[in-house]
C-alpha cells in the first residue's frame, strides 16, 4: 500500500516492485514449459499430465500453506470434479469449459459441506476427517457403478471442441494447452 506522504514516483516504484515479485527461477520454469511444448511435439499428452499433476500439487500447497490444513483426502475434490465433468460429458454436456465450471461448483459444495467437520478439530482430527471424507467418496464412486462406471470407469465420454474451435485429439496438443492455461 502506498502512504499518503509518498510522491508519485515513489508510488509508481512501489507499484512496480509489487508487480515484479517473480523470482528468476520462475521465469526459467515458464521458459522450460514453453521449450518443452515446442521441442517435444510427440509428448503433448505427457505435458498435459504433468500440468494437471502440478496443479494438483499447487492446490495442496495452497491448502497447507495458506490455510494450514493437513489433508490426506485432498484427492477427493480432484476426483469429485473429474467425475462431475465426466458424467456431464456422458450426459451430453460436451463443452469442456462448462464441465470445468460444474466440477468447480461440485468441489466447492463438497468443501463447504466438509468444512464444518474439518475446521472444528485439531491437526490430527482434521487429518483423519479428510481421510474419512476421501474414503467415503471413494466407496460411493465404486458402489454407484450405474452412475460412475465403478471399477471400469466412465464409458462413452465425448468432450467437444474447446471454445467451439479446438478439437481434442489423440496427439494431446489441445489438452496440453488447456491444462497449462
RODOKOL-158391 format. One record per atom (N, C-alpha, C): residue number from 1; residue in three letters; x, y negated, z negated. Coordinates in Angstrom, 3 decimals, m for minus. Example, Ala and Ser with C-alpha at 12.3 -4.5 7.8 and 13.67 -1.06 7.14 Angstrom:
1, ALA, 13.190, 5.690, m7.800
1, ALA, 12.300, 4.500, m7.800
1, ALA, 13.200, 3.300, m7.800
2, SER, 12.850, 2.250, m7.080
2, SER, 13.670, 1.060, m7.140
2, SER, 12.900, m0.030, m7.870
END
This chain:
1, UNK, 0.848, 1.189, 0.000
1, UNK, 0.000, 0.000, 0.000
1, UNK, 0.882, m1.236, 0.000
2, UNK, 0.442, m2.218, 0.709
2, UNK, 1.182, m3.479, 0.720
2, UNK, 0.634, m4.366, m0.384
3, UNK, 1.534, m5.109, m1.009
3, UNK, 1.096, m6.004, m2.071
3, UNK, 0.788, m7.371, m1.466
4, UNK, m0.041, m8.162, m2.129
4, UNK, m0.412, m9.467, m1.588
4, UNK, 0.779, m10.392, m1.404
5, UNK, 1.872, m10.198, m2.154
5, UNK, 3.018, m11.078, m2.073
5, UNK, 3.973, m10.738, m0.941
6, UNK, 3.687, m9.684, m0.178
6, UNK, 4.582, m9.276, 0.900
6, UNK, 4.340, m10.111, 2.153
7, UNK, 5.443, m10.451, 2.842
7, UNK, 5.314, m11.174, 4.099
7, UNK, 4.882, m10.202, 5.192
8, UNK, 4.485, m10.762, 6.338
8, UNK, 4.038, m9.917, 7.447
8, UNK, 5.124, m8.947, 7.914
9, UNK, 6.396, m9.400, 8.090
9, UNK, 7.438, m8.448, 8.490
9, UNK, 7.656, m7.343, 7.459
10, UNK, 7.535, m7.690, 6.175
10, UNK, 7.688, m6.672, 5.141
10, UNK, 6.537, m5.670, 5.197
11, UNK, 5.325, m6.177, 5.434
11, UNK, 4.178, m5.281, 5.552
11, UNK, 4.323, m4.366, 6.762
12, UNK, 4.784, m4.928, 7.882
12, UNK, 4.984, m4.126, 9.091
12, UNK, 6.058, m3.074, 8.866
13, UNK, 7.121, m3.440, 8.174
13, UNK, 8.199, m2.499, 7.886
13, UNK, 7.706, m1.372, 6.980
14, UNK, 6.901, m1.719, 5.985
14, UNK, 6.345, m0.695, 5.096
14, UNK, 5.412, 0.233, 5.858
15, UNK, 4.618, m0.326, 6.760
15, UNK, 3.711, 0.485, 7.577
15, UNK, 4.506, 1.436, 8.468
16, UNK, 5.581, 0.944, 9.071
16, UNK, 6.430, 1.768, 9.928
16, UNK, 7.082, 2.884, 9.125
17, UNK, 7.494, 2.593, 7.910
17, UNK, 8.108, 3.614, 7.051
17, UNK, 7.109, 4.717, 6.737
18, UNK, 5.841, 4.347, 6.537
18, UNK, 4.812, 5.355, 6.275
18, UNK, 4.575, 6.217, 7.506
19, UNK, 4.611, 5.617, 8.688
19, UNK, 4.359, 6.356, 9.915
19, UNK, 5.520, 7.271, 10.290
20, UNK, 6.725, 6.950, 9.872
20, UNK, 7.878, 7.754, 10.252
20, UNK, 8.321, 8.656, 9.109
21, UNK, 7.412, 9.370, 8.542
21, UNK, 7.724, 10.257, 7.429
21, UNK, 8.257, 11.607, 7.880
22, UNK, 8.275, 11.862, 9.148
22, UNK, 8.728, 13.158, 9.637
22, UNK, 10.222, 13.308, 9.422
23, UNK, 10.593, 14.454, 8.983
23, UNK, 11.995, 14.827, 8.840
23, UNK, 12.503, 15.271, 10.219
24, UNK, 13.777, 15.069, 10.524
24, UNK, 14.289, 15.501, 11.836
24, UNK, 14.039, 16.977, 12.132
25, UNK, 14.004, 17.819, 11.114
25, UNK, 13.733, 19.251, 11.321
25, UNK, 12.323, 19.473, 11.865
26, UNK, 11.392, 18.581, 11.508
26, UNK, 10.026, 18.711, 12.028
26, UNK, 9.980, 18.420, 13.524
27, UNK, 10.740, 17.440, 13.960
27, UNK, 10.840, 17.177, 15.394
27, UNK, 11.449, 18.381, 16.106
28, UNK, 12.461, 18.974, 15.479
28, UNK, 13.122, 20.138, 16.048
28, UNK, 12.161, 21.323, 16.156
29, UNK, 11.322, 21.510, 15.139
29, UNK, 10.353, 22.612, 15.168
29, UNK, 9.363, 22.434, 16.313
30, UNK, 8.847, 21.213, 16.505
30, UNK, 7.909, 20.974, 17.603
30, UNK, 8.591, 21.106, 18.956
31, UNK, 9.853, 20.694, 19.040
31, UNK, 10.607, 20.865, 20.287
31, UNK, 10.795, 22.350, 20.596
32, UNK, 11.024, 23.164, 19.563
32, UNK, 11.170, 24.610, 19.762
32, UNK, 9.864, 25.230, 20.250
33, UNK, 8.741, 24.743, 19.738
33, UNK, 7.444, 25.253, 20.178
33, UNK, 7.221, 24.938, 21.646
34, UNK, 7.492, 23.701, 22.034
34, UNK, 7.324, 23.309, 23.439
34, UNK, 8.287, 24.101, 24.320
35, UNK, 9.521, 24.278, 23.858
35, UNK, 10.503, 25.034, 24.628
35, UNK, 10.078, 26.488, 24.788
36, UNK, 9.574, 27.096, 23.726
36, UNK, 9.110, 28.487, 23.812
36, UNK, 7.955, 28.605, 24.798
37, UNK, 7.072, 27.633, 24.776
37, UNK, 5.931, 27.652, 25.691
37, UNK, 6.394, 27.557, 27.139
38, UNK, 7.410, 26.743, 27.396
38, UNK, 7.895, 26.556, 28.767
38, UNK, 8.847, 27.661, 29.223
39, UNK, 9.657, 28.190, 28.308
39, UNK, 10.684, 29.162, 28.684
39, UNK, 10.203, 30.610, 28.709
40, UNK, 9.127, 30.905, 28.000
40, UNK, 8.668, 32.292, 27.911
40, UNK, 7.203, 32.415, 28.340
41, UNK, 6.905, 32.206, 29.617
41, UNK, 5.510, 32.264, 30.064
41, UNK, 4.893, 33.657, 29.961
42, UNK, 5.718, 34.685, 29.845
42, UNK, 5.179, 36.030, 29.691
42, UNK, 4.898, 36.367, 28.228
43, UNK, 5.106, 35.426, 27.340
43, UNK, 4.901, 35.654, 25.904
43, UNK, 3.835, 34.728, 25.301
44, UNK, 2.907, 34.280, 26.106
44, UNK, 1.872, 33.364, 25.610
44, UNK, 1.040, 33.991, 24.487
45, UNK, 0.716, 35.281, 24.606
45, UNK, m0.078, 35.920, 23.560
45, UNK, 0.669, 35.960, 22.236
46, UNK, 1.970, 36.206, 22.300
46, UNK, 2.785, 36.188, 21.085
46, UNK, 2.824, 34.789, 20.483
47, UNK, 2.945, 33.789, 21.330
47, UNK, 2.953, 32.398, 20.857
47, UNK, 1.628, 32.074, 20.165
48, UNK, 0.517, 32.537, 20.737
48, UNK, m0.793, 32.313, 20.115
48, UNK, m0.878, 33.002, 18.758
49, UNK, m0.385, 34.229, 18.648
49, UNK, m0.393, 34.943, 17.372
49, UNK, 0.454, 34.237, 16.323
50, UNK, 1.609, 33.749, 16.744
50, UNK, 2.487, 33.020, 15.822
50, UNK, 1.801, 31.747, 15.342
51, UNK, 1.117, 31.042, 16.250
51, UNK, 0.419, 29.807, 15.873
51, UNK, m0.700, 30.088, 14.871
52, UNK, m1.459, 31.142, 15.101
52, UNK, m2.551, 31.492, 14.181
52, UNK, m1.987, 31.880, 12.819
53, UNK, m0.925, 32.657, 12.804
53, UNK, m0.300, 33.056, 11.541
53, UNK, 0.284, 31.845, 10.817
54, UNK, 0.868, 30.927, 11.563
54, UNK, 1.407, 29.707, 10.951
54, UNK, 0.293, 28.859, 10.337
55, UNK, m0.838, 28.761, 11.032
55, UNK, m1.978, 28.017, 10.475
55, UNK, m2.495, 28.674, 9.200
56, UNK, m2.517, 30.001, 9.192
56, UNK, m2.953, 30.727, 8.001
56, UNK, m1.992, 30.464, 6.842
57, UNK, m0.691, 30.515, 7.114
57, UNK, 0.300, 30.237, 6.070
57, UNK, 0.198, 28.795, 5.587
58, UNK, m0.042, 27.884, 6.511
58, UNK, m0.195, 26.474, 6.145
58, UNK, m1.399, 26.273, 5.234
59, UNK, m2.490, 26.942, 5.531
59, UNK, m3.680, 26.789, 4.694
59, UNK, m3.443, 27.352, 3.296
60, UNK, m2.696, 28.441, 3.206
60, UNK, m2.350, 28.977, 1.887
60, UNK, m1.435, 28.017, 1.143
61, UNK, m0.514, 27.388, 1.860
61, UNK, 0.357, 26.399, 1.252
61, UNK, m0.453, 25.214, 0.728
62, UNK, m1.470, 24.807, 1.485
62, UNK, m2.301, 23.683, 1.045
62, UNK, m3.076, 24.020, m0.232
63, UNK, m3.663, 25.221, m0.287
63, UNK, m4.449, 25.566, m1.471
63, UNK, m3.556, 25.721, m2.699
64, UNK, m2.356, 26.245, m2.497
64, UNK, m1.446, 26.413, m3.621
64, UNK, m0.740, 25.104, m3.963
65, UNK, m0.280, 24.390, m2.939
65, UNK, 0.488, 23.170, m3.185
65, UNK, m0.340, 22.006, m3.671
66, UNK, m1.497, 21.773, m3.059
66, UNK, m2.313, 20.607, m3.430
66, UNK, m3.327, 20.921, m4.527
67, UNK, m3.950, 22.085, m4.448
67, UNK, m4.966, 22.417, m5.448
67, UNK, m4.388, 23.196, m6.612
68, UNK, m3.225, 23.817, m6.413
68, UNK, m2.610, 24.590, m7.486
68, UNK, m3.326, 25.891, m7.772
69, UNK, m4.038, 26.416, m6.793
69, UNK, m4.803, 27.645, m6.987
69, UNK, m4.058, 28.814, m6.365
70, UNK, m3.698, 29.771, m7.203
70, UNK, m3.122, 31.006, m6.695
70, UNK, m4.253, 31.837, m6.097
71, UNK, m4.005, 32.422, m4.941
71, UNK, m5.072, 33.152, m4.285
71, UNK, m4.564, 34.462, m3.705
72, UNK, m5.219, 35.554, m4.072
72, UNK, m4.968, 36.840, m3.438
72, UNK, m6.048, 37.141, m2.407
73, UNK, m7.067, 36.313, m2.352
73, UNK, m8.187, 36.562, m1.459
73, UNK, m8.326, 35.533, m0.370
74, UNK, m7.229, 34.890, m0.072
74, UNK, m7.272, 33.822, 0.915
74, UNK, m7.697, 34.324, 2.289
75, UNK, m7.377, 35.547, 2.596
75, UNK, m7.724, 36.123, 3.894
75, UNK, m9.234, 36.281, 4.069
76, UNK, m9.988, 36.233, 2.993
76, UNK, m11.443, 36.362, 3.086
76, UNK, m12.044, 35.235, 3.921
77, UNK, m11.526, 34.044, 3.767
77, UNK, m12.022, 32.900, 4.539
77, UNK, m11.649, 33.037, 6.011
78, UNK, m10.437, 33.488, 6.246
78, UNK, m9.962, 33.728, 7.606
78, UNK, m10.829, 34.801, 8.272
79, UNK, m11.061, 35.892, 7.557
79, UNK, m11.870, 36.987, 8.094
79, UNK, m13.321, 36.598, 8.304
80, UNK, m13.900, 35.881, 7.346
80, UNK, m15.287, 35.450, 7.498
80, UNK, m15.432, 34.540, 8.710
81, UNK, m14.516, 33.606, 8.867
81, UNK, m14.570, 32.718, 10.025
81, UNK, m14.446, 33.485, 11.328
82, UNK, m13.552, 34.459, 11.352
82, UNK, m13.376, 35.261, 12.563
82, UNK, m14.626, 36.070, 12.875
83, UNK, m15.233, 36.657, 11.860
83, UNK, m16.460, 37.424, 12.084
83, UNK, m17.614, 36.535, 12.539
84, UNK, m17.750, 35.366, 11.937
84, UNK, m18.834, 34.463, 12.341
84, UNK, m18.662, 34.033, 13.794
85, UNK, m17.457, 33.653, 14.165
85, UNK, m17.200, 33.258, 15.560
85, UNK, m17.406, 34.445, 16.492
86, UNK, m16.960, 35.631, 16.082
86, UNK, m17.117, 36.820, 16.904
86, UNK, m18.558, 37.242, 17.059
87, UNK, m19.317, 37.229, 15.975
87, UNK, m20.733, 37.600, 16.035
87, UNK, m21.496, 36.594, 16.882
88, UNK, m21.145, 35.323, 16.756
88, UNK, m21.785, 34.308, 17.607
88, UNK, m21.501, 34.594, 19.076
89, UNK, m20.278, 34.988, 19.398
89, UNK, m19.917, 35.297, 20.784
89, UNK, m20.685, 36.519, 21.289
90, UNK, m20.847, 37.518, 20.434
90, UNK, m21.615, 38.710, 20.827
90, UNK, m23.077, 38.340, 21.077
91, UNK, m23.590, 37.398, 20.307
91, UNK, m24.994, 36.996, 20.423
91, UNK, m25.224, 35.949, 21.516
92, UNK, m24.183, 35.602, 22.265
92, UNK, m24.369, 34.712, 23.403
92, UNK, m23.837, 33.302, 23.236
93, UNK, m23.305, 32.973, 22.072
93, UNK, m22.707, 31.640, 21.870
93, UNK, m21.245, 31.762, 22.270
94, UNK, m20.955, 31.526, 23.537
94, UNK, m19.617, 31.809, 24.042
94, UNK, m18.675, 30.609, 24.014
95, UNK, m19.155, 29.439, 23.647
95, UNK, m18.292, 28.255, 23.595
95, UNK, m17.302, 28.386, 22.439
96, UNK, m15.990, 28.374, 22.719
96, UNK, m15.007, 28.564, 21.650
96, UNK, m15.016, 27.459, 20.600
97, UNK, m15.294, 26.227, 20.993
97, UNK, m15.316, 25.138, 20.008
97, UNK, m16.531, 25.240, 19.094
98, UNK, m17.656, 25.677, 19.633
98, UNK, m18.834, 25.900, 18.795
98, UNK, m18.586, 27.059, 17.831
99, UNK, m17.931, 28.113, 18.325
99, UNK, m17.562, 29.227, 17.447
99, UNK, m16.636, 28.777, 16.337
100, UNK, m15.685, 27.916, 16.671
100, UNK, m14.778, 27.373, 15.663
100, UNK, m15.550, 26.558, 14.624
101, UNK, m16.503, 25.755, 15.091
101, UNK, m17.325, 24.964, 14.171
101, UNK, m18.168, 25.839, 13.257
102, UNK, m18.769, 26.891, 13.814
102, UNK, m19.560, 27.812, 12.994
102, UNK, m18.683, 28.516, 11.961
103, UNK, m17.476, 28.909, 12.369
103, UNK, m16.541, 29.548, 11.445
103, UNK, m16.164, 28.589, 10.319
104, UNK, m15.949, 27.320, 10.666
104, UNK, m15.600, 26.313, 9.669
104, UNK, m16.733, 26.139, 8.655
105, UNK, m17.959, 26.062, 9.156
105, UNK, m19.118, 25.900, 8.267
105, UNK, m19.255, 27.105, 7.332
106, UNK, m19.117, 28.318, 7.879
106, UNK, m19.255, 29.522, 7.061
106, UNK, m18.172, 29.594, 5.988
107, UNK, m16.930, 29.294, 6.353
107, UNK, m15.844, 29.322, 5.375
107, UNK, m16.029, 28.234, 4.314
108, UNK, m16.545, 27.091, 4.722
108, UNK, m16.818, 26.010, 3.770
108, UNK, m17.905, 26.420, 2.783
109, UNK, m18.960, 27.042, 3.285
109, UNK, m20.034, 27.502, 2.399
109, UNK, m19.536, 28.577, 1.432
110, UNK, m18.705, 29.492, 1.929
110, UNK, m18.125, 30.504, 1.052
110, UNK, m17.240, 29.848, m0.002
111, UNK, m16.449, 28.854, 0.409
111, UNK, m15.608, 28.144, m0.549
111, UNK, m16.432, 27.432, m1.606
112, UNK, m17.529, 26.815, m1.189
112, UNK, m18.405, 26.150, m2.158
112, UNK, m19.038, 27.122, m3.122
113, UNK, m19.460, 28.277, m2.613
113, UNK, m20.103, 29.279, m3.475
113, UNK, m19.111, 29.902, m4.451
114, UNK, m17.904, 30.176, m3.984
114, UNK, m16.929, 30.827, m4.866
114, UNK, m16.183, 29.844, m5.752
115, UNK, m16.228, 28.562, m5.428
115, UNK, m15.510, 27.588, m6.252
115, UNK, m16.052, 27.540, m7.668
116, UNK, m17.326, 27.830, m7.822
116, UNK, m17.907, 27.848, m9.167
116, UNK, m17.230, 28.904, m10.039
117, UNK, m16.839, 30.011, m9.429
117, UNK, m16.151, 31.062, m10.178
117, UNK, m14.662, 30.787, m10.318
118, UNK, m14.050, 30.319, m9.245
118, UNK, m12.596, 30.174, m9.210
118, UNK, m12.116, 29.055, m10.124
119, UNK, m12.820, 27.950, m10.162
119, UNK, m12.327, 26.784, m10.898
119, UNK, m12.594, 26.838, m12.394
120, UNK, m13.314, 27.833, m12.864
120, UNK, m13.630, 27.902, m14.291
120, UNK, m12.518, 28.503, m15.134
121, UNK, m11.756, 29.423, m14.573
121, UNK, m10.802, 30.164, m15.385
121, UNK, m9.385, 29.640, m15.310
122, UNK, m8.510, 30.393, m15.953
122, UNK, m7.087, 30.073, m15.918
122, UNK, m6.479, 30.707, m14.674
123, UNK, m5.159, 30.628, m14.542
123, UNK, m4.495, 31.123, m13.340
123, UNK, m4.751, 32.606, m13.089
124, UNK, m4.644, 33.431, m14.117
124, UNK, m4.860, 34.865, m13.929
124, UNK, m6.310, 35.149, m13.559
125, UNK, m7.236, 34.447, m14.163
125, UNK, m8.652, 34.625, m13.842
125, UNK, m8.912, 34.222, m12.397
126, UNK, m8.352, 33.108, m11.985
126, UNK, m8.515, 32.661, m10.594
126, UNK, m7.956, 33.686, m9.626
127, UNK, m6.815, 34.208, m9.956
127, UNK, m6.177, 35.201, m9.102
127, UNK, m7.078, 36.416, m8.920
128, UNK, m7.646, 36.892, m10.005
128, UNK, m8.489, 38.089, m9.941
128, UNK, m9.833, 37.803, m9.268
129, UNK, m10.388, 36.611, m9.471
129, UNK, m11.651, 36.262, m8.817
129, UNK, m11.459, 36.184, m7.311
130, UNK, m10.361, 35.583, m6.868
130, UNK, m10.125, 35.512, m5.428
130, UNK, m9.920, 36.899, m4.837
131, UNK, m9.258, 37.778, m5.555
131, UNK, m9.088, 39.153, m5.093
131, UNK, m10.428, 39.872, m5.060
132, UNK, m11.263, 39.637, m6.067
132, UNK, m12.594, 40.258, m6.105
132, UNK, m13.479, 39.787, m4.962
133, UNK, m13.467, 38.504, m4.677
133, UNK, m14.261, 37.964, m3.566
133, UNK, m13.807, 38.588, m2.249
134, UNK, m12.502, 38.677, m2.053
134, UNK, m11.977, 39.276, m0.824
134, UNK, m12.371, 40.746, m0.725
135, UNK, m12.333, 41.468, m1.829
135, UNK, m12.700, 42.887, m1.823
135, UNK, m14.178, 43.079, m1.506
136, UNK, m15.024, 42.239, m2.072
136, UNK, m16.464, 42.322, m1.793
136, UNK, m16.736, 42.040, m0.316
137, UNK, m16.113, 41.014, 0.226
137, UNK, m16.319, 40.699, 1.644
137, UNK, m15.765, 41.785, 2.553
138, UNK, m14.666, 42.391, 2.174
138, UNK, m14.095, 43.498, 2.949
138, UNK, m15.083, 44.666, 3.003
139, UNK, m15.637, 45.007, 1.861
139, UNK, m16.606, 46.114, 1.820
139, UNK, m17.890, 45.772, 2.567
140, UNK, m18.325, 44.525, 2.472
140, UNK, m19.509, 44.117, 3.236
140, UNK, m19.266, 44.243, 4.740
141, UNK, m18.089, 43.836, 5.182
141, UNK, m17.763, 43.947, 6.608
141, UNK, m17.765, 45.403, 7.054
142, UNK, m17.313, 46.304, 6.207
142, UNK, m17.317, 47.728, 6.562
142, UNK, m18.712, 48.333, 6.488
143, UNK, m19.488, 47.963, 5.485
143, UNK, m20.825, 48.553, 5.296
143, UNK, m21.859, 48.035, 6.288
144, UNK, m21.726, 46.789, 6.696
144, UNK, m22.686, 46.210, 7.639
144, UNK, m22.233, 46.461, 9.073
145, UNK, m22.003, 47.724, 9.386
145, UNK, m21.458, 48.065, 10.699
145, UNK, m22.407, 47.701, 11.834
146, UNK, m23.704, 47.605, 11.576
146, UNK, m24.655, 47.193, 12.609
146, UNK, m24.396, 45.744, 13.031
147, UNK, m23.774, 44.958, 12.143
147, UNK, m23.506, 43.560, 12.425
147, UNK, m22.053, 43.319, 12.821
148, UNK, m21.143, 43.949, 12.068
148, UNK, m19.721, 43.673, 12.246
148, UNK, m18.987, 44.709, 13.084
149, UNK, m19.613, 45.821, 13.357
149, UNK, m18.932, 46.901, 14.065
149, UNK, m18.170, 47.810, 13.131
150, UNK, m18.142, 47.486, 11.831
150, UNK, m17.467, 48.331, 10.848
150, UNK, m15.995, 48.512, 11.159
151, UNK, m15.510, 49.750, 11.006
151, UNK, m14.103, 50.054, 11.231
151, UNK, m13.720, 49.948, 12.706
152, UNK, m14.706, 50.051, 13.602
152, UNK, m14.428, 49.954, 15.038
152, UNK, m14.309, 48.516, 15.521
153, UNK, m14.761, 47.576, 14.737
153, UNK, m14.690, 46.171, 15.130
153, UNK, m15.825, 45.762, 16.046
154, UNK, m15.892, 44.484, 16.339
154, UNK, m16.942, 43.947, 17.208
154, UNK, m16.734, 44.398, 18.645
155, UNK, m17.812, 44.750, 19.283
155, UNK, m17.766, 45.159, 20.682
155, UNK, m18.590, 44.170, 21.506
156, UNK, m18.168, 43.906, 22.723
156, UNK, m18.949, 43.085, 23.636
156, UNK, m18.800, 41.586, 23.450
157, UNK, m17.716, 41.158, 22.808
157, UNK, m17.482, 39.719, 22.648
157, UNK, m17.055, 39.115, 23.975
158, UNK, m17.638, 38.010, 24.326
158, UNK, m17.201, 37.297, 25.519
158, UNK, m17.083, 35.821, 25.175
159, UNK, m15.862, 35.316, 25.289
159, UNK, m15.595, 33.923, 24.975
159, UNK, m15.582, 33.141, 26.281
160, UNK, m16.360, 32.088, 26.316
160, UNK, m16.460, 31.264, 27.519
160, UNK, m15.243, 30.378, 27.696
161, UNK, m15.229, 29.628, 28.767
161, UNK, m14.090, 28.731, 29.019
161, UNK, m14.051, 27.577, 28.017
162, UNK, m12.861, 27.199, 27.666
162, UNK, m12.641, 26.100, 26.736
162, UNK, m12.989, 24.785, 27.423
163, UNK, m13.870, 24.012, 26.812
163, UNK, m14.360, 22.747, 27.359
163, UNK, m15.014, 22.935, 28.727
164, UNK, m15.426, 24.147, 29.007
164, UNK, m16.057, 24.458, 30.284
164, UNK, m15.092, 24.488, 31.454
165, UNK, m13.805, 24.322, 31.189
165, UNK, m12.809, 24.217, 32.260
165, UNK, m11.743, 25.307, 32.236
166, UNK, m11.287, 25.668, 31.064
166, UNK, m10.121, 26.539, 30.936
166, UNK, m10.543, 27.929, 30.494
167, UNK, m10.437, 28.881, 31.396
167, UNK, m10.862, 30.255, 31.166
167, UNK, m9.797, 31.004, 30.361
168, UNK, m10.230, 31.714, 29.327
168, UNK, m9.316, 32.587, 28.594
168, UNK, m9.016, 33.790, 29.475
169, UNK, m7.731, 34.159, 29.579
169, UNK, m7.356, 35.283, 30.426
169, UNK, m6.386, 36.194, 29.679
170, UNK, m5.948, 37.247, 30.356
170, UNK, m5.066, 38.214, 29.716
170, UNK, m3.656, 37.688, 29.491
171, UNK, m3.247, 36.671, 30.232
171, UNK, m1.896, 36.130, 30.033
171, UNK, m1.793, 35.368, 28.717
172, UNK, m2.889, 34.776, 28.263
172, UNK, m2.910, 34.109, 26.969
172, UNK, m2.483, 32.654, 26.975
173, UNK, m2.344, 32.047, 28.131
173, UNK, m1.892, 30.662, 28.190
173, UNK, m2.889, 29.724, 27.509
174, UNK, m4.165, 29.867, 27.823
174, UNK, m5.184, 29.008, 27.213
174, UNK, m5.277, 29.292, 25.710
175, UNK, m5.187, 30.553, 25.338
175, UNK, m5.226, 30.912, 23.908
175, UNK, m4.056, 30.301, 23.160
176, UNK, m2.886, 30.281, 23.767
176, UNK, m1.707, 29.716, 23.106
176, UNK, m1.881, 28.207, 22.920
177, UNK, m2.326, 27.515, 23.956
177, UNK, m2.526, 26.068, 23.845
177, UNK, m3.620, 25.763, 22.823
178, UNK, m4.721, 26.517, 22.872
178, UNK, m5.827, 26.339, 21.926
178, UNK, m5.350, 26.526, 20.495
179, UNK, m4.557, 27.551, 20.252
179, UNK, m4.054, 27.831, 18.905
179, UNK, m3.075, 26.764, 18.438
180, UNK, m2.231, 26.299, 19.347
180, UNK, m1.250, 25.282, 18.955
180, UNK, m1.915, 23.933, 18.696
181, UNK, m2.932, 23.608, 19.486
181, UNK, m3.625, 22.332, 19.264
181, UNK, m4.410, 22.397, 17.970
END
